[in-house]
Amino acid sequence: MKIAILGCGFVADMYLATRFNWPQLTFVGAYDIDSSRLQAFSQHHRLRAYSSFEELLQDPSVELVLNLTNPRAHFETTQACLLAGKHVYSEKPLAMESPQAEELVQLAQRQNLSLSTAPCSLLSETAQTLWKGILDDAVGPVRLVYASFDDGMIHRLDPTRWTSSSGARWPAKDEYEVGCTYEHAGYVLTWLAAFFGPVRKITAYASTRIIDKGLPVESMAPDFTVGCLEYDNNVVARVTCGIVAPLDKSIQIIGEKGTLYTKYVRNDGAPVYLQQTPYNRLVHGVTSRLSNWRVRFENLLRLPFSISGTQFEKKYPYARPPVFRSATSNKLVDFLRGPGEQVEAIQQQRPCRLSAEMGAHMVEVIETLQYPERFPMPRILQTRFAPIEPLPWK
């Protein structure tokens, strides 16, 4: 399928980093409102540079638009693409507010077009393995989930110096204004959506812990959010997102018989571990004593570090063999899994696993987490989506 890229900023290079592993995706051109950025990007990737957004929309060869514009422009640009008869894969979020997201879902349906949205990491081997462990009843009935996407204090790392392969700078100002929850919470929320379905109820809190991050902004979005999300089947998830607390991008699935967890959701092939709940006094006693002796040993030797790992755990078998296709040396993910899934769904005339309806649900969840003061708490969510099918497991 022939694809045009709309928006040539920092993340666009990461999408194209794995393009040669996806022969079914043919990239024909790009457009950006910044002409110098467009020229640098199109030359770097040897793509046609459209002279205007309208020229891109009027190109009959373009079947799908990969929308990588600023999040606050997603609604109007995706709307224009759908009205022009193009399928759309949008970077997250689908829109900034629920009514806009719902409007895009309905427009795509009226136009008989496919609309899909990032993130695509629920298609990763790690997410699929967690999912399989839940369905295999490895930990028994799930009762609690701890999901975190904390990035550490980004502003202290001098992010204005970060550049992509074609020279785009990381959009620090925009990230601070849009908010880390809009930008990043979807990485864990979409996994939970696949595992447990739509969120039914949310109780949330948000705050700006560091007001001055070294850049002038129009308004600083919350840099810490936490919510308790209630799903069907008595599942409750505590989800945190922020750019203040130390790096933690983990998910723990806690059942009555044990815990399934992965330590880093931004690695498509990160291992999944199974830790059984102590089933008798002997195992519990051994675990407690190991923890106690670890602390004593550290104190005795005056170690300048901590020795982790005092409980019994094992790796859970991968649902699918890992395929490592890295966007960058420190971002072990393949951004094109999403467009690849969407194109395959269009060609096979089946529902896309990254549906527009799920994207709209994500917007409702995320706006609740980042702006809880706008809604009565707990908030009863209105959006729904069809159950998602896992990938074929091997």
C-alpha positions as CSV (number, residue, x, y, z in Angstrom):
1,M,0.0,0.0,0.0
2,K,1.3,3.5,-0.9
3,I,1.7,5.8,2.1
4,A,2.4,9.5,2.5
5,I,3.9,10.9,5.7
6,L,2.3,14.1,7.2
7,G,4.7,15.7,9.7
8,C,8.4,15.2,9.5
9,G,9.4,15.8,13.1
10,F,11.4,13.7,15.6
11,V,9.3,10.6,15.6
12,A,9.0,10.4,11.8
13,D,12.6,9.1,11.5
14,M,11.8,6.4,14.0
15,Y,8.9,5.2,11.9
16,L,11.1,4.9,8.8
17,A,14.0,3.3,10.6
18,T,12.5,-0.2,10.0
19,R,10.8,0.5,6.7
20,F,12.8,-2.2,4.7
21,N,11.4,-4.9,7.0
22,W,7.9,-4.0,5.7
23,P,7.8,-4.6,1.9
24,Q,4.0,-4.2,1.9
25,L,4.4,-0.6,2.9
26,T,5.5,1.8,0.1
27,F,6.4,5.3,1.2
28,V,5.9,7.7,-1.7
29,G,6.2,11.2,-0.2
30,A,6.0,13.5,2.8
31,Y,4.9,17.0,3.8
32,D,5.6,19.3,6.7
33,I,4.7,22.9,7.3
34,D,8.3,23.7,8.0
35,S,9.9,23.7,4.6
36,S,13.5,23.3,5.8
37,R,12.4,20.3,8.0
38,L,10.6,18.8,5.0
39,Q,13.6,19.2,2.7
40,A,16.0,17.6,5.3
41,F,13.7,14.7,5.9
42,S,12.7,14.0,2.3
43,Q,16.4,14.1,1.2
44,H,17.5,11.9,4.0
45,H,14.9,9.3,3.2
46,R,14.7,9.9,-0.6
47,L,11.1,10.7,-0.6
48,R,9.0,13.1,-2.7
49,A,8.5,16.4,-0.9
50,Y,4.9,17.7,-1.4
51,S,4.7,21.4,-1.8
52,S,1.5,21.6,0.3
53,F,-0.9,19.6,2.4
54,E,-3.4,19.9,-0.4
55,E,-1.0,18.5,-3.0
56,L,-0.6,15.4,-0.8
57,L,-4.3,15.0,-0.4
58,Q,-4.9,15.3,-4.1
59,D,-2.3,12.7,-5.1
60,P,-4.4,9.7,-6.2
61,S,-1.6,7.3,-5.6
62,V,-1.7,7.9,-1.9
63,E,-3.9,5.3,-0.2
64,L,-3.0,5.9,3.5
65,V,-1.6,8.9,5.4
66,L,0.7,8.4,8.3
67,N,-0.3,11.4,10.5
68,L,2.7,12.4,12.6
69,T,1.8,16.0,13.2
70,N,1.6,17.8,16.5
71,P,-1.0,16.1,18.8
72,R,-3.1,19.3,18.9
73,A,-3.3,19.1,15.1
74,H,-4.4,15.5,14.9
75,F,-8.1,16.1,14.7
76,E,-8.2,18.6,11.9
77,T,-5.5,16.9,9.8
78,T,-7.0,13.4,10.2
79,Q,-10.4,14.9,9.4
80,A,-9.0,16.4,6.1
81,C,-7.4,13.1,5.1
82,L,-10.6,11.1,5.7
83,L,-12.6,13.7,3.7
84,A,-10.1,13.3,0.9
85,G,-10.7,9.6,0.8
86,K,-7.5,8.4,2.5
87,H,-7.1,5.8,5.2
88,V,-5.3,7.2,8.2
89,Y,-2.9,5.9,10.8
90,S,-2.5,8.6,13.5
91,E,0.2,9.0,16.1
92,K,-1.3,9.1,19.6
93,P,-3.6,10.5,20.7
94,L,-6.4,10.3,18.1
95,A,-7.6,13.7,19.3
96,M,-7.2,15.9,22.3
97,E,-10.8,15.6,23.5
98,S,-13.4,12.8,23.4
99,P,-16.0,14.5,21.2
100,Q,-13.4,15.1,18.5
101,A,-12.2,11.5,18.7
102,E,-15.8,10.2,18.4
103,E,-16.4,12.5,15.4
104,L,-13.4,11.0,13.6
105,V,-14.6,7.5,14.3
106,Q,-18.0,8.3,12.8
107,L,-16.5,10.1,9.8
108,A,-14.3,7.1,9.0
109,Q,-17.3,4.8,9.1
110,R,-19.3,7.1,6.8
111,Q,-16.4,7.3,4.4
112,N,-15.9,3.5,4.6
113,L,-12.2,4.1,5.4
114,S,-9.8,2.6,7.9
115,L,-8.8,4.8,10.8
116,S,-6.2,3.5,13.3
117,T,-4.0,5.0,15.9
118,A,-0.7,4.4,17.8
119,P,0.7,3.1,20.0
120,C,1.3,-0.3,18.4
121,S,3.3,-1.9,21.2
122,L,0.4,-4.2,22.2
123,L,1.5,-6.2,19.1
124,S,4.9,-6.7,20.5
125,E,6.2,-10.1,21.7
126,T,6.3,-8.9,25.3
127,A,2.6,-7.7,25.3
128,Q,1.5,-10.9,23.6
129,T,3.4,-13.0,26.1
130,L,1.8,-11.2,29.1
131,W,-1.6,-11.7,27.4
132,K,-1.0,-15.4,26.8
133,G,0.0,-15.8,30.5
134,I,-3.3,-14.2,31.6
135,L,-5.3,-16.4,29.2
136,D,-3.3,-19.5,30.3
137,D,-4.4,-18.8,33.9
138,A,-0.8,-18.7,35.0
139,V,-1.6,-16.4,37.9
140,G,-5.3,-17.3,38.4
141,P,-8.0,-14.7,38.4
142,V,-6.5,-11.2,38.0
143,R,-7.3,-8.9,40.8
144,L,-4.9,-6.0,40.5
145,V,-2.5,-4.4,38.0
146,Y,0.3,-2.0,38.6
147,A,1.3,-0.1,35.4
148,S,3.8,2.7,35.3
149,F,5.3,4.9,32.7
150,D,7.6,7.2,34.5
151,D,10.4,8.7,32.5
152,G,12.5,10.4,35.2
153,M,13.3,14.1,35.1
154,I,13.5,14.6,31.4
155,H,14.1,18.3,31.7
156,R,17.4,17.7,33.6
157,L,18.8,15.7,30.6
158,D,19.0,18.7,28.3
159,P,16.4,17.3,25.8
160,T,16.8,20.3,23.5
161,R,20.0,18.7,22.3
162,W,18.3,15.4,21.2
163,T,18.1,15.0,17.5
164,S,16.7,12.4,15.1
165,S,18.6,10.8,12.2
166,S,17.6,13.5,9.8
167,G,18.2,16.3,12.3
168,A,14.8,17.0,13.9
169,R,15.0,18.2,17.4
170,W,12.9,16.6,20.2
171,P,9.9,18.8,20.7
172,A,10.4,19.6,24.4
173,K,8.2,22.6,24.6
174,D,5.3,20.8,22.9
175,E,5.8,17.7,25.1
176,Y,5.5,19.9,28.2
177,E,2.4,21.7,26.9
178,V,0.6,18.6,25.6
179,G,1.5,16.6,28.7
180,C,3.3,13.3,29.4
181,T,0.0,11.5,30.0
182,Y,-1.3,12.3,26.5
183,E,2.1,11.5,25.0
184,H,2.9,8.3,26.9
185,A,0.2,6.7,29.0
186,G,-1.2,4.9,25.9
187,Y,1.8,2.6,26.0
188,V,0.4,0.8,29.0
189,L,-3.3,1.6,28.6
190,T,-3.6,-0.1,25.3
191,W,-2.1,-3.3,26.7
192,L,-4.7,-3.3,29.5
193,A,-7.4,-2.6,26.9
194,A,-6.4,-5.7,25.0
195,F,-6.2,-7.8,28.1
196,F,-9.3,-6.6,30.0
197,G,-11.5,-4.6,27.6
198,P,-12.9,-1.1,28.1
199,V,-12.4,0.8,31.4
200,R,-15.7,1.2,33.2
201,K,-14.8,3.7,35.9
202,I,-11.8,5.9,36.8
203,T,-10.8,7.8,39.9
204,A,-7.8,10.1,39.1
205,Y,-5.4,12.7,40.4
206,A,-3.1,15.0,38.5
207,S,-0.5,17.6,39.5
208,T,2.4,19.7,38.2
209,R,5.3,18.9,40.5
210,I,8.0,20.9,38.6
211,I,6.6,24.1,37.2
212,D,9.8,25.4,35.7
213,K,11.5,22.9,33.3
214,G,13.9,25.4,31.8
215,L,11.8,26.3,28.7
216,P,9.1,29.0,28.4
217,V,5.7,27.4,27.7
218,E,2.2,28.7,27.1
219,S,0.9,26.4,29.9
220,M,2.6,23.5,31.7
221,A,0.6,20.3,31.6
222,P,0.5,18.0,34.6
223,D,3.8,16.1,34.9
224,F,2.4,13.5,37.3
225,T,-0.9,11.6,37.0
226,V,-2.3,8.5,38.8
227,G,-5.5,6.8,38.4
228,C,-7.4,3.7,39.6
229,L,-9.1,2.1,36.7
230,E,-11.9,-0.4,37.1
231,Y,-12.6,-3.1,34.5
232,D,-15.0,-5.9,34.2
233,N,-14.3,-9.2,36.1
234,N,-13.3,-7.4,39.2
235,V,-10.0,-6.1,37.8
236,V,-8.5,-2.9,39.2
237,A,-5.4,-1.2,37.7
238,R,-3.3,1.5,39.3
239,V,-1.7,3.5,36.4
240,T,0.9,6.2,36.9
241,C,2.5,8.4,34.4
242,G,5.0,11.2,34.8
243,I,8.3,12.9,34.1
244,V,9.4,13.4,37.8
245,A,9.7,9.9,39.4
246,P,12.7,7.7,38.5
247,L,12.5,5.6,35.3
248,D,9.9,2.9,35.6
249,K,8.1,1.5,32.6
250,S,6.8,-1.8,34.0
251,I,3.6,-3.7,34.2
252,Q,2.6,-6.2,37.0
253,I,-0.4,-8.4,36.5
254,I,-1.3,-9.7,40.0
255,G,-3.5,-12.7,40.3
256,E,-4.6,-14.9,43.2
257,K,-1.9,-17.5,42.4
258,G,1.0,-15.2,41.5
259,T,2.3,-12.2,39.4
260,L,3.2,-11.9,35.8
261,Y,5.4,-8.8,35.0
262,T,7.7,-7.2,32.6
263,K,10.2,-4.6,33.6
264,Y,10.3,-2.4,30.5
265,V,7.4,-2.0,28.1
266,R,9.4,0.0,25.6
267,N,11.4,-3.0,24.5
268,D,9.3,-5.1,22.1
269,G,11.1,-8.3,23.2
270,A,11.5,-7.7,26.9
271,P,11.2,-10.9,28.9
272,V,8.1,-11.6,31.0
273,Y,8.5,-13.2,34.4
274,L,6.2,-15.4,36.5
275,Q,6.5,-15.2,40.3
276,Q,4.3,-17.6,42.2
277,T,2.6,-16.4,45.4
278,P,4.1,-18.3,48.3
279,Y,1.7,-21.2,48.8
280,N,2.7,-22.3,52.3
281,R,4.5,-21.0,55.4
282,L,7.8,-22.6,54.5
283,V,8.1,-20.8,51.1
284,H,7.0,-17.5,52.7
285,G,9.4,-18.0,55.6
286,V,12.4,-18.7,53.2
287,T,11.5,-15.6,51.1
288,S,11.3,-13.4,54.2
289,R,14.6,-14.6,55.6
290,L,16.3,-14.1,52.3
291,S,15.2,-10.5,52.3
292,N,16.2,-10.0,55.9
293,W,19.7,-11.5,55.3
294,R,20.2,-9.4,52.2
295,V,19.7,-6.2,54.2
296,R,22.1,-7.5,57.0
297,F,24.7,-8.5,54.4
298,E,24.6,-5.0,52.8
299,N,24.9,-3.3,56.1
300,L,27.8,-5.6,57.3
301,L,29.8,-5.0,54.1
302,R,28.7,-1.4,53.8
303,L,28.0,-1.9,50.1
304,P,27.4,1.2,48.1
305,F,24.7,-0.6,46.1
306,S,21.7,-2.9,46.8
307,I,21.4,-6.6,45.9
308,S,18.0,-7.1,44.3
309,G,16.2,-10.4,43.9
310,T,15.1,-12.3,47.0
311,Q,12.0,-14.1,45.6
312,F,11.6,-17.0,43.2
313,E,10.8,-16.1,39.6
314,K,11.1,-17.6,36.2
315,K,10.8,-16.4,32.6
316,Y,7.5,-17.1,31.0
317,P,7.8,-18.7,27.5
318,Y,7.4,-16.2,24.7
319,A,4.1,-16.4,22.9
320,R,5.9,-15.5,19.7
321,P,9.7,-15.6,19.0
322,P,11.1,-12.0,19.5
323,V,11.9,-10.1,16.3
324,F,14.2,-7.2,17.3
325,R,13.7,-4.3,14.9
326,S,14.9,-1.2,16.6
327,A,13.9,2.4,15.8
328,T,17.1,3.6,17.4
329,S,19.9,2.1,19.5
330,N,18.1,2.9,22.7
331,K,14.5,2.5,21.5
332,L,14.1,-1.2,20.9
333,V,10.7,-0.9,19.2
334,D,9.3,-1.1,15.7
335,F,6.9,1.7,15.1
336,L,5.7,0.2,11.8
337,R,4.0,-2.7,13.5
338,G,0.9,-0.5,13.6
339,P,0.7,0.6,10.0
340,G,1.6,-3.0,9.0
341,E,-1.3,-4.4,11.0
342,Q,-3.7,-1.8,9.6
343,V,-2.7,-2.5,6.0
344,E,-3.0,-6.2,6.5
345,A,-6.4,-5.7,8.0
346,I,-7.5,-3.6,5.0
347,Q,-6.3,-6.2,2.6
348,Q,-7.9,-9.1,4.5
349,Q,-11.1,-7.1,5.1
350,R,-11.0,-7.8,8.8
351,P,-11.1,-5.5,11.9
352,C,-7.8,-3.8,12.7
353,R,-6.5,-4.7,16.2
354,L,-5.7,-1.0,16.7
355,S,-9.2,0.2,16.0
356,A,-10.4,3.8,15.9
357,E,-13.0,2.9,18.6
358,M,-10.2,1.8,20.9
359,G,-8.3,5.0,20.0
360,A,-11.4,7.1,21.0
361,H,-11.6,5.1,24.3
362,M,-8.0,5.9,25.0
363,V,-8.7,9.6,24.6
364,E,-11.5,9.4,27.1
365,V,-9.3,7.5,29.6
366,I,-6.3,9.9,29.1
367,E,-8.3,13.1,29.4
368,T,-9.7,11.8,32.7
369,L,-6.2,11.0,34.0
370,Q,-4.6,14.3,33.0
371,Y,-7.6,16.6,33.7
372,P,-9.6,15.0,36.5
373,E,-10.9,18.4,37.6
374,R,-13.0,18.5,34.5
375,F,-15.1,15.5,35.4
376,P,-17.0,14.2,38.4
377,M,-15.0,11.5,40.2
378,P,-15.2,8.6,39.8
379,R,-15.9,9.1,36.1
380,I,-18.1,6.5,34.4
381,L,-16.7,6.1,30.9
382,Q,-19.0,6.1,27.9
383,T,-16.8,4.8,25.0
384,R,-16.6,1.1,24.1
385,F,-14.8,-1.0,21.5
386,A,-15.0,-4.6,20.3
387,P,-12.8,-7.2,21.9
388,I,-9.3,-7.4,20.4
389,E,-8.0,-10.6,19.0
390,P,-4.4,-11.6,20.0
391,L,-1.9,-12.3,17.2
392,P,-1.4,-16.0,16.2
393,W,0.8,-17.5,18.9
394,K,3.6,-19.9,18.0
